Amino acid sequence: MSERFDKIQARLTETFQPLVCQLQDDSAAHAGHAGAASGGGHYSVKIVCKQFEGLNRISRHRLVYDAVGDMMHTEIHALAIVALAPSEMPT
C-alpha cells in the first residue's frame, strides 16, 4: 500500500485500538474527479471499537474525523465511514 494509506491506517489504529479496521483506497474509482486533482485520496473504512458503544452515528463519525482531521483536504479528499460498536457485530 501507499505511505498515505499506511499513515491513515496507523492513525486509526493508534487512536481507537479497534477490533476491526478495514481501510480501502477507492481513489482509482475517482480518477478525473476534481478532488483527485488536488492530490487527496478517496477512502472507505469499516471500524469497530468499544469507544463507539452508546454513541449515535454522527458522534462516531466525528470521532473518526477528529482522529484524521489534519489529513482531511490534503491526504484525504473523501472518507466513507462505517463505525460500529462491538455489540453491533454479527455473531
Beta strands, then each sheet from edge to edge (+ up, - down):
strand 1: 20-25
strand 2: 41-48
strand 3: 76-84
sheet 1: 1+ 2- 3-
end
